[in-house]
């Protein structure tokens, strides 16, 4: 038995002490979400027009009721987002939670996230909203579609080069953000995330500094979608397939981002050093054995493309 929040071993079902305290220092137990999977989907359909969160994948807004030790579904002002399993794509909650944990291992900023049981013992992905602070304060947050006057329908009509331009135009310290951006682009290629479109990158204003927001919507879409056609959502040098080290490091990182060569190599080697930890966490994740094997295989294939 493992805690679905931290993946650490526990003597019985439920959550570890560390997992509960990562949610709140006041939490000593957590009840299951009171609805079943089918009921969660019904709630989504009823509330879809009311909630302030959007996206293709069904989502529900949650708040943590500390007194009752449970998550509650709300229409507005929720501090968490819940994504239930999707019948079209297998094991998405387990996939996204694992991929976000892998991102954190390699130094990508991520919000609190974990897997939470619903009434029928189904695991749902839950992530804390990073644009909410205190009781009612909201941080300024704009995704790259908004910043480039794109719409939900045109979120794929861009390129990585144009994303760099957004960083240069809006960020307080562009070179620092471009290093963070390079790390995310390399990571997403390595884990097979083919869906990093304009709405999956955002800028946030914190302490009077405009910077990349914490990462979100990171998952291995290659194994989830099965019949993938492209390797990346936004082209690099006009390419969406057969991406290699030259495209990512020499062209994008060095030539287009202007990251100093020594700093660039440090990023590439740091990512390489994460593979052993990634393999270990995949092994103990909540993916099925078949999906673990697919994740391992994809990771090895992409590793060979970049590191030989």
C-alpha positions as CSV (number, residue, x, y, z in Angstrom):
1,X,0.0,0.0,0.0
2,X,1.2,3.5,-0.9
3,X,-0.1,6.9,-0.2
4,X,-1.6,8.4,-3.4
5,X,-0.4,11.8,-2.5
6,X,3.3,11.1,-1.7
7,X,3.7,7.5,-3.0
8,X,5.3,6.5,0.3
9,X,4.5,3.1,1.9
10,X,1.7,3.0,4.4
11,X,0.4,0.1,6.5
12,X,-3.2,0.3,5.2
13,X,-5.4,2.2,2.8
14,X,-5.8,5.9,2.8
15,X,-3.1,8.6,3.1
16,X,0.2,9.0,4.9
17,X,0.7,11.6,7.6
18,X,3.1,13.5,5.4
19,X,0.5,13.5,2.6
20,X,-2.2,14.9,4.8
21,X,0.0,17.5,6.3
22,X,1.1,18.6,2.8
23,X,-2.5,19.6,2.3
24,X,-2.8,21.4,5.6
25,X,-0.9,21.3,8.9
26,X,-4.3,20.9,10.6
27,X,-5.3,17.8,8.7
28,X,-5.0,14.4,10.5
29,X,-7.5,12.5,8.2
30,X,-9.2,12.9,4.9
31,X,-12.6,11.5,3.9
32,X,-13.2,10.2,0.4
33,X,-14.9,12.5,-2.0
34,X,-18.6,11.8,-1.4
35,X,-19.5,11.1,-5.0
36,X,-18.8,8.2,-7.3
37,X,-17.1,8.6,-10.7
38,X,-20.4,8.6,-12.6
39,X,-21.8,11.2,-10.1
40,X,-18.7,13.4,-10.6
41,X,-19.3,13.4,-14.3
42,X,-22.9,14.3,-13.7
43,X,-21.8,17.2,-11.4
44,X,-19.5,18.4,-14.1
45,X,-22.3,18.5,-16.7
46,X,-24.6,20.4,-14.2
47,X,-22.0,22.9,-13.2
48,X,-20.0,23.4,-16.4
49,X,-21.6,26.8,-17.2
50,X,-21.1,28.1,-13.7
51,X,-17.5,27.4,-12.8
52,X,-14.6,29.7,-13.4
53,X,-12.3,26.9,-14.7
54,X,-12.3,25.8,-18.3
55,X,-10.8,23.2,-20.6
56,X,-11.6,20.2,-22.7
57,X,-11.0,17.6,-19.9
58,X,-13.9,17.5,-17.3
59,X,-12.9,19.5,-14.2
60,X,-14.6,20.4,-10.9
61,X,-13.7,23.2,-8.5
62,X,-13.1,22.1,-4.9
63,X,-12.5,23.6,-1.5
64,X,-11.0,21.8,1.5
65,X,-13.3,21.7,4.5
66,X,-10.9,21.2,7.4
67,X,-13.6,20.8,10.0
68,X,-15.2,17.8,8.2
69,X,-11.9,16.6,6.8
70,X,-13.1,16.4,3.2
71,X,-13.1,18.1,-0.2
72,X,-16.4,19.8,-1.3
73,X,-17.4,20.7,-4.8
74,X,-18.1,24.4,-5.3
75,X,-19.1,26.7,-8.2
76,X,-16.8,29.6,-7.4
77,X,-13.7,30.5,-5.3
78,X,-12.4,26.9,-5.1
79,X,-8.8,26.5,-4.1
80,X,-8.4,23.1,-5.8
81,X,-9.3,21.6,-9.2
82,X,-10.4,18.0,-9.5
83,X,-9.9,15.9,-12.7
84,X,-11.7,12.6,-12.7
85,X,-10.8,9.6,-14.9
86,X,-11.7,10.0,-18.6
87,X,-13.3,7.0,-20.4
88,X,-11.6,8.0,-23.7
89,X,-8.1,8.1,-22.3
90,X,-6.9,5.4,-19.9
91,X,-5.4,6.3,-16.5
92,X,-5.1,10.1,-17.0
93,X,-5.2,11.0,-13.3
94,X,-2.3,8.6,-12.5
95,X,-0.4,9.7,-15.6
96,X,-0.7,13.4,-14.8
97,X,0.1,13.1,-11.1
98,X,3.2,11.0,-11.9
99,X,4.3,13.4,-14.7
100,X,4.0,16.4,-12.4
101,X,6.0,14.6,-9.7
102,X,8.7,13.9,-12.4
103,X,8.7,17.6,-13.3
104,X,9.3,18.6,-9.7
105,X,12.3,16.2,-9.5
106,X,14.1,18.0,-12.3
107,X,13.5,21.5,-10.7
108,X,10.3,22.6,-12.5
109,X,8.0,24.5,-10.1
110,X,4.7,22.7,-9.5
111,X,1.7,23.4,-7.3
112,X,0.5,20.9,-4.6
113,X,-1.0,17.9,-6.4
114,X,-2.0,14.4,-5.6
115,X,-4.5,11.5,-6.2
116,X,-7.6,11.5,-4.1
117,X,-10.2,8.7,-3.6
118,X,-13.8,9.1,-4.5
119,X,-16.7,7.2,-2.9
120,X,-16.2,4.2,-5.2
121,X,-12.5,4.0,-4.4
122,X,-11.5,5.5,-7.8
123,X,-8.5,7.8,-7.9
124,X,-9.0,11.4,-9.1
125,X,-6.3,13.9,-9.8
126,X,-6.4,17.1,-7.6
127,X,-4.2,20.2,-7.9
128,X,-4.1,23.3,-5.9
129,X,-4.8,26.6,-7.7
130,X,-1.6,28.7,-7.7
131,X,-3.4,31.9,-8.6
132,X,-5.3,32.0,-5.3
133,X,-3.7,33.4,-2.1
134,X,-5.3,34.0,1.3
135,X,-9.1,33.9,1.5
136,X,-10.1,36.0,-1.6
137,X,-7.0,37.3,-3.2
138,X,-6.3,36.4,-6.9
139,X,-2.9,36.8,-8.6
140,X,-2.7,38.2,-12.1
141,X,-2.5,35.2,-14.4
142,X,-2.6,35.2,-18.2
143,X,-1.9,32.2,-20.5
144,X,0.1,32.6,-23.7
145,X,-3.1,32.4,-25.9
146,X,-4.4,35.5,-24.2
147,X,-1.0,37.2,-24.4
148,X,-0.8,36.5,-28.2
149,X,-4.5,37.3,-28.9
150,X,-5.1,33.7,-29.8
151,X,-8.4,31.8,-28.9
152,X,-9.2,28.4,-27.7
153,X,-9.7,27.4,-31.3
154,X,-6.3,28.8,-32.4
155,X,-4.2,27.7,-29.5
156,X,-2.1,25.4,-31.7
157,X,-1.5,28.1,-34.4
158,X,1.8,29.3,-33.0
159,X,5.4,28.1,-32.5
160,X,8.1,27.8,-29.8
161,X,9.8,30.8,-31.4
162,X,6.7,33.0,-30.8
163,X,6.6,31.8,-27.2
164,X,10.1,33.1,-26.7
165,X,8.9,36.4,-28.0
166,X,6.2,36.5,-25.3
167,X,8.8,35.9,-22.6
168,X,11.0,38.7,-24.0
169,X,8.1,41.1,-24.2
170,X,6.4,40.6,-20.8
171,X,8.7,39.0,-18.3
172,X,10.6,41.0,-15.7
173,X,13.9,39.0,-16.2
174,X,13.5,37.4,-19.6
175,X,16.8,35.3,-19.6
176,X,15.9,33.7,-16.3
177,X,12.4,32.8,-17.6
178,X,13.8,31.5,-20.9
179,X,16.1,29.1,-18.9
180,X,12.9,27.9,-17.1
181,X,11.1,27.6,-20.4
182,X,13.9,25.6,-22.0
183,X,13.8,23.2,-19.0
184,X,10.0,22.7,-19.5
185,X,10.3,22.2,-23.3
186,X,13.0,19.6,-22.9
187,X,11.1,17.8,-20.1
188,X,7.9,17.7,-22.1
189,X,9.7,16.3,-25.1
190,X,11.3,13.6,-23.0
191,X,8.1,12.5,-21.3
192,X,6.1,12.5,-24.5
193,X,3.8,15.4,-23.8
194,X,2.5,16.4,-27.3
195,X,-0.2,18.8,-26.1
196,X,1.7,21.8,-24.7
197,X,-0.2,24.4,-26.7
198,X,-0.5,28.2,-25.9
199,X,-3.0,27.7,-23.1
200,X,-0.7,25.4,-21.2
201,X,1.9,28.1,-20.7
202,X,1.1,31.1,-18.4
203,X,2.7,34.2,-16.9
204,X,1.9,35.1,-13.3
205,X,2.6,38.3,-11.4
206,X,4.1,37.6,-7.9
207,X,5.8,40.2,-5.7
208,X,5.7,42.7,-8.5
209,X,7.6,40.3,-10.8
210,X,6.2,38.8,-14.0
211,X,7.4,35.3,-14.5
212,X,6.4,31.8,-15.8
213,X,3.6,30.4,-13.6
214,X,4.1,27.0,-11.9
215,X,3.7,24.2,-14.4
216,X,0.4,22.5,-15.0
217,X,-1.3,20.0,-17.4
218,X,1.9,17.9,-17.7
219,X,1.3,14.3,-18.8
220,X,2.6,11.7,-21.2
221,X,0.0,12.1,-23.9
222,X,1.8,9.7,-26.2
223,X,0.8,6.7,-24.1
224,X,-2.6,8.1,-23.3
225,X,-3.6,8.8,-26.8
226,X,-1.9,5.7,-28.3
227,X,-2.2,6.8,-32.0
228,X,-0.1,10.0,-31.7
229,X,0.9,11.7,-35.0
230,X,3.1,14.6,-33.8
231,X,5.8,14.8,-31.1
232,X,5.1,18.4,-30.0
233,X,2.1,20.7,-30.2
234,X,4.0,23.9,-31.2
235,X,6.7,23.5,-33.9
236,X,10.4,24.2,-33.4
237,X,12.0,25.5,-36.6
238,X,8.9,24.5,-38.4
239,X,9.2,20.9,-37.2
240,X,6.7,18.9,-35.1
241,X,8.3,15.5,-35.6
242,X,11.8,13.9,-35.7
243,X,12.9,16.4,-33.0
244,X,16.5,15.9,-31.9
245,X,19.2,17.4,-29.7
246,X,20.2,19.9,-32.4
247,X,16.6,21.2,-32.6
248,X,16.1,21.6,-28.8
249,X,19.6,22.5,-27.6
250,X,21.6,24.2,-30.4
251,X,18.8,25.8,-32.3
252,X,16.1,26.6,-29.7
253,X,18.2,27.0,-26.5
254,X,21.3,28.6,-27.9
255,X,20.4,30.3,-31.1
256,X,16.8,31.5,-30.4
257,X,16.7,31.8,-26.6
258,X,20.3,33.1,-26.3
259,X,21.0,31.0,-23.3
260,X,24.8,30.9,-22.6
261,X,26.3,27.6,-23.8
262,X,27.7,26.7,-20.4
263,X,24.3,27.3,-18.7
264,X,22.6,25.4,-21.4
265,X,24.8,22.3,-21.0
266,X,24.2,22.5,-17.2
267,X,20.4,22.3,-17.9
268,X,20.8,19.4,-20.3
269,X,23.0,17.4,-17.9
270,X,20.8,18.1,-14.9
271,X,17.9,16.7,-16.8
272,X,20.0,13.6,-17.7
273,X,20.8,13.0,-14.1
274,X,17.0,12.7,-13.3
275,X,16.4,9.5,-15.3
276,X,17.2,7.1,-12.5
277,X,14.8,9.0,-10.1
278,X,12.2,9.1,-12.8
279,X,12.4,5.4,-13.4
280,X,12.1,4.7,-9.7
281,X,9.0,6.9,-9.3
282,X,7.4,5.4,-12.4
283,X,7.9,2.0,-10.8
284,X,6.0,2.9,-7.6
285,X,3.4,5.1,-9.3
286,X,-0.3,4.2,-9.5
287,X,-0.2,3.4,-13.2
288,X,-1.0,-0.1,-14.3
289,X,2.0,-2.4,-15.1
290,X,1.2,-2.1,-18.8
291,X,1.2,1.7,-18.7
292,X,4.4,1.8,-16.6
293,X,6.1,-0.3,-19.3
294,X,4.9,2.1,-22.0
295,X,6.1,5.1,-20.0
296,X,9.5,3.4,-19.5
297,X,9.8,2.6,-23.2
298,X,8.9,6.1,-24.4
299,X,11.3,7.7,-21.9
300,X,14.1,5.5,-23.1
301,X,13.4,6.3,-26.8
302,X,13.4,10.0,-26.2
303,X,16.5,9.8,-24.0
304,X,18.3,8.1,-26.9
305,X,17.3,10.9,-29.2
306,X,18.8,13.6,-27.0
307,X,21.6,11.9,-25.2
308,X,22.6,9.1,-27.6
